[in-house]
Amino acid sequence: MPARLRLLAAAVVVTAAGVGVGLYTHDPDGGKPTPADGPGHTASTLTDVDTTAMVVRRQAFCDHVATAEVTKALGGDAIEASSYGDGDKAELGGETDVAQEYACTWTGQNGTAARAWVFAPPVTKGWARRLAGSLPQGCERRPGPAYGKPSVAFACTNGKRTTVSLRGLFGDAWLSCDLVGARGETADEVGKRADRWCLMTAVAAG
């Protein structure tokens, strides 16, 4: 498999193993993230906006995710934040390789985690349909509003925690977001926060 396809395929299944720790760790309260302007910036959930009309840029966006949105997603303040960008070495699918994406991860005190990443290379609609049709082993597809077009939403449970993921094509950018819930939270409970979290990451990356 060509390196480009191999790296992006690794990003598709990374939810099951968890996104690798980013190369650059920073104070989650450091700096002042700038709330992004654009479609949906006043909306509260995915049902409030037509995400199929939104466009995401294939570039770094972590600093544009508002701290308040991270806190809402985690259910409390973040204790650690990390990120990596296109060309950085990162752990993808259990292997350390050169990343072809821009990614951010915030971790909460109770083990919750909020993550988002966008592929650096452009993604065609045909490629996106294949990505949307792939689910990590042991995960279940979830119904809900579109997250770009095409898109997919699914939940994965390891017996202790549930991760809800949304992924989709915005223009030519493939955007993914995850929310790892607290111990014992159901997919529906995590999904309610993931709905807003994924919308806000799409706005920030737009």
PyMOL commands that place a pseudoatom at each C-alpha (Angstrom):
pseudoatom trace, name=CA, resn=MET, resi=1, chain=A, elem=C, hetatm=0, pos=[0.000, 0.000, 0.000]
pseudoatom trace, name=CA, resn=PRO, resi=2, chain=A, elem=C, hetatm=0, pos=[1.435, 3.440, -0.907]
pseudoatom trace, name=CA, resn=ALA, resi=3, chain=A, elem=C, hetatm=0, pos=[2.646, 5.449, 2.080]
pseudoatom trace, name=CA, resn=ARG, resi=4, chain=A, elem=C, hetatm=0, pos=[-0.046, 8.105, 1.641]
pseudoatom trace, name=CA, resn=LEU, resi=5, chain=A, elem=C, hetatm=0, pos=[-2.877, 5.589, 1.630]
pseudoatom trace, name=CA, resn=ARG, resi=6, chain=A, elem=C, hetatm=0, pos=[-1.304, 3.628, 4.482]
pseudoatom trace, name=CA, resn=LEU, resi=7, chain=A, elem=C, hetatm=0, pos=[-1.079, 6.695, 6.704]
pseudoatom trace, name=CA, resn=LEU, resi=8, chain=A, elem=C, hetatm=0, pos=[-4.622, 7.789, 6.008]
pseudoatom trace, name=CA, resn=ALA, resi=9, chain=A, elem=C, hetatm=0, pos=[-5.926, 4.262, 6.515]
pseudoatom trace, name=CA, resn=ALA, resi=10, chain=A, elem=C, hetatm=0, pos=[-4.186, 4.261, 9.892]
pseudoatom trace, name=CA, resn=ALA, resi=11, chain=A, elem=C, hetatm=0, pos=[-6.023, 7.439, 10.790]
pseudoatom trace, name=CA, resn=VAL, resi=12, chain=A, elem=C, hetatm=0, pos=[-9.343, 5.751, 10.018]
pseudoatom trace, name=CA, resn=VAL, resi=13, chain=A, elem=C, hetatm=0, pos=[-8.793, 3.047, 12.631]
pseudoatom trace, name=CA, resn=VAL, resi=14, chain=A, elem=C, hetatm=0, pos=[-6.922, 5.122, 15.192]
pseudoatom trace, name=CA, resn=THR, resi=15, chain=A, elem=C, hetatm=0, pos=[-10.038, 5.528, 17.341]
pseudoatom trace, name=CA, resn=ALA, resi=16, chain=A, elem=C, hetatm=0, pos=[-9.913, 1.930, 18.461]
pseudoatom trace, name=CA, resn=ALA, resi=17, chain=A, elem=C, hetatm=0, pos=[-6.383, 2.353, 19.798]
pseudoatom trace, name=CA, resn=GLY, resi=18, chain=A, elem=C, hetatm=0, pos=[-6.580, 6.039, 20.709]
pseudoatom trace, name=CA, resn=VAL, resi=19, chain=A, elem=C, hetatm=0, pos=[-4.822, 8.905, 19.005]
pseudoatom trace, name=CA, resn=GLY, resi=20, chain=A, elem=C, hetatm=0, pos=[-1.087, 8.947, 19.682]
pseudoatom trace, name=CA, resn=VAL, resi=21, chain=A, elem=C, hetatm=0, pos=[0.336, 11.579, 22.014]
pseudoatom trace, name=CA, resn=GLY, resi=22, chain=A, elem=C, hetatm=0, pos=[1.146, 14.689, 20.024]
pseudoatom trace, name=CA, resn=LEU, resi=23, chain=A, elem=C, hetatm=0, pos=[4.655, 15.964, 19.621]
pseudoatom trace, name=CA, resn=TYR, resi=24, chain=A, elem=C, hetatm=0, pos=[3.953, 19.365, 21.066]
pseudoatom trace, name=CA, resn=THR, resi=25, chain=A, elem=C, hetatm=0, pos=[2.390, 19.513, 24.536]
pseudoatom trace, name=CA, resn=HIS, resi=26, chain=A, elem=C, hetatm=0, pos=[1.198, 22.851, 25.791]
pseudoatom trace, name=CA, resn=ASP, resi=27, chain=A, elem=C, hetatm=0, pos=[-0.752, 24.405, 28.625]
pseudoatom trace, name=CA, resn=PRO, resi=28, chain=A, elem=C, hetatm=0, pos=[-4.449, 24.009, 27.733]
pseudoatom trace, name=CA, resn=ASP, resi=29, chain=A, elem=C, hetatm=0, pos=[-5.134, 27.377, 29.365]
pseudoatom trace, name=CA, resn=GLY, resi=30, chain=A, elem=C, hetatm=0, pos=[-2.197, 29.086, 27.712]
pseudoatom trace, name=CA, resn=GLY, resi=31, chain=A, elem=C, hetatm=0, pos=[-2.958, 31.630, 25.040]
pseudoatom trace, name=CA, resn=LYS, resi=32, chain=A, elem=C, hetatm=0, pos=[-6.396, 32.783, 24.047]
pseudoatom trace, name=CA, resn=PRO, resi=33, chain=A, elem=C, hetatm=0, pos=[-8.058, 30.534, 21.463]
pseudoatom trace, name=CA, resn=THR, resi=34, chain=A, elem=C, hetatm=0, pos=[-9.960, 32.544, 18.907]
pseudoatom trace, name=CA, resn=PRO, resi=35, chain=A, elem=C, hetatm=0, pos=[-13.570, 31.440, 18.363]
pseudoatom trace, name=CA, resn=ALA, resi=36, chain=A, elem=C, hetatm=0, pos=[-13.963, 30.759, 14.661]
pseudoatom trace, name=CA, resn=ASP, resi=37, chain=A, elem=C, hetatm=0, pos=[-16.435, 32.654, 12.537]
pseudoatom trace, name=CA, resn=GLY, resi=38, chain=A, elem=C, hetatm=0, pos=[-18.459, 30.886, 9.898]
pseudoatom trace, name=CA, resn=PRO, resi=39, chain=A, elem=C, hetatm=0, pos=[-21.611, 28.797, 9.390]
pseudoatom trace, name=CA, resn=GLY, resi=40, chain=A, elem=C, hetatm=0, pos=[-22.892, 27.322, 12.611]
pseudoatom trace, name=CA, resn=HIS, resi=41, chain=A, elem=C, hetatm=0, pos=[-20.822, 29.420, 15.026]
pseudoatom trace, name=CA, resn=THR, resi=42, chain=A, elem=C, hetatm=0, pos=[-23.980, 30.348, 16.961]
pseudoatom trace, name=CA, resn=ALA, resi=43, chain=A, elem=C, hetatm=0, pos=[-25.511, 26.866, 16.707]
pseudoatom trace, name=CA, resn=SER, resi=44, chain=A, elem=C, hetatm=0, pos=[-25.419, 24.474, 19.636]
pseudoatom trace, name=CA, resn=THR, resi=45, chain=A, elem=C, hetatm=0, pos=[-25.803, 21.061, 17.990]
pseudoatom trace, name=CA, resn=LEU, resi=46, chain=A, elem=C, hetatm=0, pos=[-25.472, 19.429, 14.595]
pseudoatom trace, name=CA, resn=THR, resi=47, chain=A, elem=C, hetatm=0, pos=[-29.231, 19.518, 14.132]
pseudoatom trace, name=CA, resn=ASP, resi=48, chain=A, elem=C, hetatm=0, pos=[-29.043, 23.333, 14.131]
pseudoatom trace, name=CA, resn=VAL, resi=49, chain=A, elem=C, hetatm=0, pos=[-26.885, 23.679, 11.029]
pseudoatom trace, name=CA, resn=ASP, resi=50, chain=A, elem=C, hetatm=0, pos=[-26.478, 22.161, 7.578]
pseudoatom trace, name=CA, resn=THR, resi=51, chain=A, elem=C, hetatm=0, pos=[-22.927, 20.831, 7.814]
pseudoatom trace, name=CA, resn=THR, resi=52, chain=A, elem=C, hetatm=0, pos=[-23.015, 19.710, 4.178]
pseudoatom trace, name=CA, resn=ALA, resi=53, chain=A, elem=C, hetatm=0, pos=[-22.661, 23.395, 3.241]
pseudoatom trace, name=CA, resn=MET, resi=54, chain=A, elem=C, hetatm=0, pos=[-19.645, 23.961, 5.502]
pseudoatom trace, name=CA, resn=VAL, resi=55, chain=A, elem=C, hetatm=0, pos=[-16.058, 24.010, 4.288]
pseudoatom trace, name=CA, resn=VAL, resi=56, chain=A, elem=C, hetatm=0, pos=[-13.032, 22.941, 6.350]
pseudoatom trace, name=CA, resn=ARG, resi=57, chain=A, elem=C, hetatm=0, pos=[-9.462, 24.031, 5.669]
pseudoatom trace, name=CA, resn=ARG, resi=58, chain=A, elem=C, hetatm=0, pos=[-6.716, 21.439, 5.505]
pseudoatom trace, name=CA, resn=GLN, resi=59, chain=A, elem=C, hetatm=0, pos=[-4.427, 23.177, 7.955]
pseudoatom trace, name=CA, resn=ALA, resi=60, chain=A, elem=C, hetatm=0, pos=[-3.725, 23.606, 11.662]
pseudoatom trace, name=CA, resn=PHE, resi=61, chain=A, elem=C, hetatm=0, pos=[-6.803, 24.620, 13.672]
pseudoatom trace, name=CA, resn=CYS, resi=62, chain=A, elem=C, hetatm=0, pos=[-6.157, 23.652, 17.310]
pseudoatom trace, name=CA, resn=ASP, resi=63, chain=A, elem=C, hetatm=0, pos=[-5.668, 27.246, 18.469]
pseudoatom trace, name=CA, resn=HIS, resi=64, chain=A, elem=C, hetatm=0, pos=[-9.096, 28.144, 17.108]
pseudoatom trace, name=CA, resn=VAL, resi=65, chain=A, elem=C, hetatm=0, pos=[-10.958, 25.683, 19.334]
pseudoatom trace, name=CA, resn=ALA, resi=66, chain=A, elem=C, hetatm=0, pos=[-12.383, 27.707, 22.219]
pseudoatom trace, name=CA, resn=THR, resi=67, chain=A, elem=C, hetatm=0, pos=[-11.321, 26.593, 25.699]
pseudoatom trace, name=CA, resn=ALA, resi=68, chain=A, elem=C, hetatm=0, pos=[-14.959, 26.755, 26.838]
pseudoatom trace, name=CA, resn=GLU, resi=69, chain=A, elem=C, hetatm=0, pos=[-15.931, 24.160, 24.220]
pseudoatom trace, name=CA, resn=VAL, resi=70, chain=A, elem=C, hetatm=0, pos=[-13.163, 21.824, 25.364]
pseudoatom trace, name=CA, resn=THR, resi=71, chain=A, elem=C, hetatm=0, pos=[-14.408, 22.138, 28.952]
pseudoatom trace, name=CA, resn=LYS, resi=72, chain=A, elem=C, hetatm=0, pos=[-17.986, 21.339, 27.905]
pseudoatom trace, name=CA, resn=ALA, resi=73, chain=A, elem=C, hetatm=0, pos=[-16.875, 18.311, 25.928]
pseudoatom trace, name=CA, resn=LEU, resi=74, chain=A, elem=C, hetatm=0, pos=[-14.713, 16.913, 28.723]
pseudoatom trace, name=CA, resn=GLY, resi=75, chain=A, elem=C, hetatm=0, pos=[-17.180, 17.714, 31.497]
pseudoatom trace, name=CA, resn=GLY, resi=76, chain=A, elem=C, hetatm=0, pos=[-14.450, 19.697, 33.264]
pseudoatom trace, name=CA, resn=ASP, resi=77, chain=A, elem=C, hetatm=0, pos=[-11.151, 21.467, 32.706]
pseudoatom trace, name=CA, resn=ALA, resi=78, chain=A, elem=C, hetatm=0, pos=[-8.466, 19.899, 30.528]
pseudoatom trace, name=CA, resn=ILE, resi=79, chain=A, elem=C, hetatm=0, pos=[-5.296, 18.869, 32.344]
pseudoatom trace, name=CA, resn=GLU, resi=80, chain=A, elem=C, hetatm=0, pos=[-3.259, 18.253, 29.200]
pseudoatom trace, name=CA, resn=ALA, resi=81, chain=A, elem=C, hetatm=0, pos=[-3.367, 19.243, 25.559]
pseudoatom trace, name=CA, resn=SER, resi=82, chain=A, elem=C, hetatm=0, pos=[-1.270, 18.029, 22.650]
pseudoatom trace, name=CA, resn=SER, resi=83, chain=A, elem=C, hetatm=0, pos=[-1.109, 18.453, 18.902]
pseudoatom trace, name=CA, resn=TYR, resi=84, chain=A, elem=C, hetatm=0, pos=[0.831, 17.491, 15.800]
pseudoatom trace, name=CA, resn=GLY, resi=85, chain=A, elem=C, hetatm=0, pos=[0.835, 18.632, 12.206]
pseudoatom trace, name=CA, resn=ASP, resi=86, chain=A, elem=C, hetatm=0, pos=[1.520, 17.549, 8.663]
pseudoatom trace, name=CA, resn=GLY, resi=87, chain=A, elem=C, hetatm=0, pos=[5.082, 16.227, 8.430]
pseudoatom trace, name=CA, resn=ASP, resi=88, chain=A, elem=C, hetatm=0, pos=[5.505, 15.576, 12.172]
pseudoatom trace, name=CA, resn=LYS, resi=89, chain=A, elem=C, hetatm=0, pos=[6.305, 12.144, 13.525]
pseudoatom trace, name=CA, resn=ALA, resi=90, chain=A, elem=C, hetatm=0, pos=[3.297, 10.727, 15.348]
pseudoatom trace, name=CA, resn=GLU, resi=91, chain=A, elem=C, hetatm=0, pos=[1.798, 7.413, 16.439]
pseudoatom trace, name=CA, resn=LEU, resi=92, chain=A, elem=C, hetatm=0, pos=[-0.795, 6.339, 13.894]
pseudoatom trace, name=CA, resn=GLY, resi=93, chain=A, elem=C, hetatm=0, pos=[-2.542, 3.018, 14.184]
pseudoatom trace, name=CA, resn=GLY, resi=94, chain=A, elem=C, hetatm=0, pos=[0.104, 1.689, 16.557]
pseudoatom trace, name=CA, resn=GLU, resi=95, chain=A, elem=C, hetatm=0, pos=[3.025, 2.749, 14.357]
pseudoatom trace, name=CA, resn=THR, resi=96, chain=A, elem=C, hetatm=0, pos=[5.226, 5.832, 14.535]
pseudoatom trace, name=CA, resn=ASP, resi=97, chain=A, elem=C, hetatm=0, pos=[5.357, 7.478, 11.139]
pseudoatom trace, name=CA, resn=VAL, resi=98, chain=A, elem=C, hetatm=0, pos=[5.269, 10.864, 9.460]
pseudoatom trace, name=CA, resn=ALA, resi=99, chain=A, elem=C, hetatm=0, pos=[1.773, 12.311, 9.844]
pseudoatom trace, name=CA, resn=GLN, resi=100, chain=A, elem=C, hetatm=0, pos=[-0.228, 13.676, 6.956]
pseudoatom trace, name=CA, resn=GLU, resi=101, chain=A, elem=C, hetatm=0, pos=[-2.838, 15.342, 9.127]
pseudoatom trace, name=CA, resn=TYR, resi=102, chain=A, elem=C, hetatm=0, pos=[-3.360, 18.094, 11.689]
pseudoatom trace, name=CA, resn=ALA, resi=103, chain=A, elem=C, hetatm=0, pos=[-4.557, 16.795, 15.049]
pseudoatom trace, name=CA, resn=CYS, resi=104, chain=A, elem=C, hetatm=0, pos=[-5.394, 18.007, 18.558]
pseudoatom trace, name=CA, resn=THR, resi=105, chain=A, elem=C, hetatm=0, pos=[-6.135, 16.129, 21.787]
pseudoatom trace, name=CA, resn=TRP, resi=106, chain=A, elem=C, hetatm=0, pos=[-7.352, 17.407, 25.154]
pseudoatom trace, name=CA, resn=THR, resi=107, chain=A, elem=C, hetatm=0, pos=[-7.471, 15.150, 28.224]
pseudoatom trace, name=CA, resn=GLY, resi=108, chain=A, elem=C, hetatm=0, pos=[-9.699, 15.652, 31.270]
pseudoatom trace, name=CA, resn=GLN, resi=109, chain=A, elem=C, hetatm=0, pos=[-9.121, 14.865, 34.928]
pseudoatom trace, name=CA, resn=ASN, resi=110, chain=A, elem=C, hetatm=0, pos=[-11.498, 11.884, 34.869]
pseudoatom trace, name=CA, resn=GLY, resi=111, chain=A, elem=C, hetatm=0, pos=[-9.916, 10.263, 31.836]
pseudoatom trace, name=CA, resn=THR, resi=112, chain=A, elem=C, hetatm=0, pos=[-12.205, 11.849, 29.287]
pseudoatom trace, name=CA, resn=ALA, resi=113, chain=A, elem=C, hetatm=0, pos=[-10.626, 12.989, 26.037]
pseudoatom trace, name=CA, resn=ALA, resi=114, chain=A, elem=C, hetatm=0, pos=[-11.666, 15.261, 23.171]
pseudoatom trace, name=CA, resn=ARG, resi=115, chain=A, elem=C, hetatm=0, pos=[-9.870, 14.880, 19.852]
pseudoatom trace, name=CA, resn=ALA, resi=116, chain=A, elem=C, hetatm=0, pos=[-10.094, 16.157, 16.299]
pseudoatom trace, name=CA, resn=TRP, resi=117, chain=A, elem=C, hetatm=0, pos=[-7.962, 15.836, 13.187]
pseudoatom trace, name=CA, resn=VAL, resi=118, chain=A, elem=C, hetatm=0, pos=[-8.115, 16.741, 9.505]
pseudoatom trace, name=CA, resn=PHE, resi=119, chain=A, elem=C, hetatm=0, pos=[-6.208, 15.055, 6.685]
pseudoatom trace, name=CA, resn=ALA, resi=120, chain=A, elem=C, hetatm=0, pos=[-3.611, 17.301, 5.020]
pseudoatom trace, name=CA, resn=PRO, resi=121, chain=A, elem=C, hetatm=0, pos=[-4.054, 15.821, 1.495]
pseudoatom trace, name=CA, resn=PRO, resi=122, chain=A, elem=C, hetatm=0, pos=[-7.309, 16.546, -0.353]
pseudoatom trace, name=CA, resn=VAL, resi=123, chain=A, elem=C, hetatm=0, pos=[-9.882, 13.738, -0.289]
pseudoatom trace, name=CA, resn=THR, resi=124, chain=A, elem=C, hetatm=0, pos=[-12.146, 12.951, -3.235]
pseudoatom trace, name=CA, resn=LYS, resi=125, chain=A, elem=C, hetatm=0, pos=[-15.810, 12.055, -2.806]
pseudoatom trace, name=CA, resn=GLY, resi=126, chain=A, elem=C, hetatm=0, pos=[-15.141, 8.500, -3.923]
pseudoatom trace, name=CA, resn=TRP, resi=127, chain=A, elem=C, hetatm=0, pos=[-12.370, 8.131, -1.383]
pseudoatom trace, name=CA, resn=ALA, resi=128, chain=A, elem=C, hetatm=0, pos=[-14.599, 9.702, 1.278]
pseudoatom trace, name=CA, resn=ARG, resi=129, chain=A, elem=C, hetatm=0, pos=[-17.351, 7.186, 0.558]
pseudoatom trace, name=CA, resn=ARG, resi=130, chain=A, elem=C, hetatm=0, pos=[-14.872, 4.382, 1.185]
pseudoatom trace, name=CA, resn=LEU, resi=131, chain=A, elem=C, hetatm=0, pos=[-13.712, 5.998, 4.414]
pseudoatom trace, name=CA, resn=ALA, resi=132, chain=A, elem=C, hetatm=0, pos=[-17.317, 6.490, 5.558]
pseudoatom trace, name=CA, resn=GLY, resi=133, chain=A, elem=C, hetatm=0, pos=[-18.008, 2.825, 4.896]
pseudoatom trace, name=CA, resn=SER, resi=134, chain=A, elem=C, hetatm=0, pos=[-15.163, 1.650, 7.149]
pseudoatom trace, name=CA, resn=LEU, resi=135, chain=A, elem=C, hetatm=0, pos=[-15.692, 1.080, 10.876]
pseudoatom trace, name=CA, resn=PRO, resi=136, chain=A, elem=C, hetatm=0, pos=[-13.072, 0.035, 13.452]
pseudoatom trace, name=CA, resn=GLN, resi=137, chain=A, elem=C, hetatm=0, pos=[-13.577, -3.518, 14.645]
pseudoatom trace, name=CA, resn=GLY, resi=138, chain=A, elem=C, hetatm=0, pos=[-16.099, -3.805, 17.451]
pseudoatom trace, name=CA, resn=CYS, resi=139, chain=A, elem=C, hetatm=0, pos=[-17.684, -0.388, 16.819]
pseudoatom trace, name=CA, resn=GLU, resi=140, chain=A, elem=C, hetatm=0, pos=[-21.314, 0.276, 15.945]
pseudoatom trace, name=CA, resn=ARG, resi=141, chain=A, elem=C, hetatm=0, pos=[-22.707, 2.828, 13.529]
pseudoatom trace, name=CA, resn=ARG, resi=142, chain=A, elem=C, hetatm=0, pos=[-24.892, 5.560, 15.074]
pseudoatom trace, name=CA, resn=PRO, resi=143, chain=A, elem=C, hetatm=0, pos=[-27.796, 7.433, 13.467]
pseudoatom trace, name=CA, resn=GLY, resi=144, chain=A, elem=C, hetatm=0, pos=[-27.856, 11.200, 13.445]
pseudoatom trace, name=CA, resn=PRO, resi=145, chain=A, elem=C, hetatm=0, pos=[-27.525, 14.363, 11.356]
pseudoatom trace, name=CA, resn=ALA, resi=146, chain=A, elem=C, hetatm=0, pos=[-24.892, 14.632, 8.640]
pseudoatom trace, name=CA, resn=TYR, resi=147, chain=A, elem=C, hetatm=0, pos=[-21.338, 15.637, 9.485]
pseudoatom trace, name=CA, resn=GLY, resi=148, chain=A, elem=C, hetatm=0, pos=[-20.258, 16.828, 6.081]
pseudoatom trace, name=CA, resn=LYS, resi=149, chain=A, elem=C, hetatm=0, pos=[-21.076, 14.671, 3.041]
pseudoatom trace, name=CA, resn=PRO, resi=150, chain=A, elem=C, hetatm=0, pos=[-20.538, 11.763, 3.031]
pseudoatom trace, name=CA, resn=SER, resi=151, chain=A, elem=C, hetatm=0, pos=[-20.175, 11.133, 6.752]
pseudoatom trace, name=CA, resn=VAL, resi=152, chain=A, elem=C, hetatm=0, pos=[-20.256, 8.420, 9.379]
pseudoatom trace, name=CA, resn=ALA, resi=153, chain=A, elem=C, hetatm=0, pos=[-20.936, 8.329, 13.121]
pseudoatom trace, name=CA, resn=PHE, resi=154, chain=A, elem=C, hetatm=0, pos=[-20.128, 5.386, 15.361]
pseudoatom trace, name=CA, resn=ALA, resi=155, chain=A, elem=C, hetatm=0, pos=[-19.497, 4.371, 18.972]
pseudoatom trace, name=CA, resn=CYS, resi=156, chain=A, elem=C, hetatm=0, pos=[-16.813, 2.057, 20.369]
pseudoatom trace, name=CA, resn=THR, resi=157, chain=A, elem=C, hetatm=0, pos=[-16.861, 0.580, 23.882]
pseudoatom trace, name=CA, resn=ASN, resi=158, chain=A, elem=C, hetatm=0, pos=[-13.939, -1.190, 25.562]
pseudoatom trace, name=CA, resn=GLY, resi=159, chain=A, elem=C, hetatm=0, pos=[-15.949, -2.345, 28.564]
pseudoatom trace, name=CA, resn=LYS, resi=160, chain=A, elem=C, hetatm=0, pos=[-15.097, 0.670, 30.696]
pseudoatom trace, name=CA, resn=ARG, resi=161, chain=A, elem=C, hetatm=0, pos=[-15.365, 3.716, 28.450]
pseudoatom trace, name=CA, resn=THR, resi=162, chain=A, elem=C, hetatm=0, pos=[-17.265, 4.620, 25.321]
pseudoatom trace, name=CA, resn=THR, resi=163, chain=A, elem=C, hetatm=0, pos=[-15.871, 6.705, 22.463]
pseudoatom trace, name=CA, resn=VAL, resi=164, chain=A, elem=C, hetatm=0, pos=[-18.230, 8.431, 20.049]
pseudoatom trace, name=CA, resn=SER, resi=165, chain=A, elem=C, hetatm=0, pos=[-16.748, 9.419, 16.685]
pseudoatom trace, name=CA, resn=LEU, resi=166, chain=A, elem=C, hetatm=0, pos=[-17.982, 11.519, 13.776]
pseudoatom trace, name=CA, resn=ARG, resi=167, chain=A, elem=C, hetatm=0, pos=[-16.162, 11.774, 10.454]
pseudoatom trace, name=CA, resn=GLY, resi=168, chain=A, elem=C, hetatm=0, pos=[-16.994, 13.381, 7.167]
pseudoatom trace, name=CA, resn=LEU, resi=169, chain=A, elem=C, hetatm=0, pos=[-16.010, 15.293, 4.062]
pseudoatom trace, name=CA, resn=PHE, resi=170, chain=A, elem=C, hetatm=0, pos=[-16.180, 19.102, 4.120]
pseudoatom trace, name=CA, resn=GLY, resi=171, chain=A, elem=C, hetatm=0, pos=[-15.282, 20.389, 0.671]
pseudoatom trace, name=CA, resn=ASP, resi=172, chain=A, elem=C, hetatm=0, pos=[-12.138, 18.364, -0.004]
pseudoatom trace, name=CA, resn=ALA, resi=173, chain=A, elem=C, hetatm=0, pos=[-11.154, 18.003, 3.675]
pseudoatom trace, name=CA, resn=TRP, resi=174, chain=A, elem=C, hetatm=0, pos=[-11.787, 14.819, 5.680]
pseudoatom trace, name=CA, resn=LEU, resi=175, chain=A, elem=C, hetatm=0, pos=[-12.436, 15.845, 9.295]
pseudoatom trace, name=CA, resn=SER, resi=176, chain=A, elem=C, hetatm=0, pos=[-12.693, 13.458, 12.242]
pseudoatom trace, name=CA, resn=CYS, resi=177, chain=A, elem=C, hetatm=0, pos=[-13.586, 14.049, 15.864]
pseudoatom trace, name=CA, resn=ASP, resi=178, chain=A, elem=C, hetatm=0, pos=[-13.749, 11.775, 18.918]
pseudoatom trace, name=CA, resn=LEU, resi=179, chain=A, elem=C, hetatm=0, pos=[-15.093, 12.165, 22.410]
pseudoatom trace, name=CA, resn=VAL, resi=180, chain=A, elem=C, hetatm=0, pos=[-14.070, 9.625, 25.054]
pseudoatom trace, name=CA, resn=GLY, resi=181, chain=A, elem=C, hetatm=0, pos=[-16.568, 9.540, 27.915]
pseudoatom trace, name=CA, resn=ALA, resi=182, chain=A, elem=C, hetatm=0, pos=[-16.115, 9.002, 31.625]
pseudoatom trace, name=CA, resn=ARG, resi=183, chain=A, elem=C, hetatm=0, pos=[-16.262, 5.491, 33.061]
pseudoatom trace, name=CA, resn=GLY, resi=184, chain=A, elem=C, hetatm=0, pos=[-19.752, 4.056, 32.884]
pseudoatom trace, name=CA, resn=GLU, resi=185, chain=A, elem=C, hetatm=0, pos=[-21.186, 6.678, 30.512]
pseudoatom trace, name=CA, resn=THR, resi=186, chain=A, elem=C, hetatm=0, pos=[-23.415, 5.255, 27.800]
pseudoatom trace, name=CA, resn=ALA, resi=187, chain=A, elem=C, hetatm=0, pos=[-23.034, 5.947, 24.091]
pseudoatom trace, name=CA, resn=ASP, resi=188, chain=A, elem=C, hetatm=0, pos=[-26.117, 8.183, 24.224]
pseudoatom trace, name=CA, resn=GLU, resi=189, chain=A, elem=C, hetatm=0, pos=[-24.694, 10.213, 27.110]
pseudoatom trace, name=CA, resn=VAL, resi=190, chain=A, elem=C, hetatm=0, pos=[-21.349, 10.676, 25.400]
pseudoatom trace, name=CA, resn=GLY, resi=191, chain=A, elem=C, hetatm=0, pos=[-23.091, 11.280, 22.093]
pseudoatom trace, name=CA, resn=LYS, resi=192, chain=A, elem=C, hetatm=0, pos=[-24.972, 14.312, 23.394]
pseudoatom trace, name=CA, resn=ARG, resi=193, chain=A, elem=C, hetatm=0, pos=[-21.695, 16.091, 24.157]
pseudoatom trace, name=CA, resn=ALA, resi=194, chain=A, elem=C, hetatm=0, pos=[-19.993, 14.712, 21.046]
pseudoatom trace, name=CA, resn=ASP, resi=195, chain=A, elem=C, hetatm=0, pos=[-22.705, 16.284, 18.885]
pseudoatom trace, name=CA, resn=ARG, resi=196, chain=A, elem=C, hetatm=0, pos=[-21.739, 19.790, 20.011]
pseudoatom trace, name=CA, resn=TRP, resi=197, chain=A, elem=C, hetatm=0, pos=[-18.023, 19.025, 20.235]
pseudoatom trace, name=CA, resn=CYS, resi=198, chain=A, elem=C, hetatm=0, pos=[-17.844, 17.817, 16.646]
pseudoatom trace, name=CA, resn=LEU, resi=199, chain=A, elem=C, hetatm=0, pos=[-19.803, 20.814, 15.395]
pseudoatom trace, name=CA, resn=MET, resi=200, chain=A, elem=C, hetatm=0, pos=[-17.484, 23.210, 17.201]
pseudoatom trace, name=CA, resn=THR, resi=201, chain=A, elem=C, hetatm=0, pos=[-14.366, 21.519, 15.813]
pseudoatom trace, name=CA, resn=ALA, resi=202, chain=A, elem=C, hetatm=0, pos=[-15.786, 21.819, 12.303]
pseudoatom trace, name=CA, resn=VAL, resi=203, chain=A, elem=C, hetatm=0, pos=[-16.436, 25.523, 12.902]
pseudoatom trace, name=CA, resn=ALA, resi=204, chain=A, elem=C, hetatm=0, pos=[-12.927, 26.011, 14.297]
pseudoatom trace, name=CA, resn=ALA, resi=205, chain=A, elem=C, hetatm=0, pos=[-11.367, 24.229, 11.318]
pseudoatom trace, name=CA, resn=GLY, resi=206, chain=A, elem=C, hetatm=0, pos=[-13.442, 26.200, 8.813]
for i in range(1, 206): cmd.bond("trace and resi %d" % i, "trace and resi %d" % (i + 1))
show_as sticks, trace
zoom trace
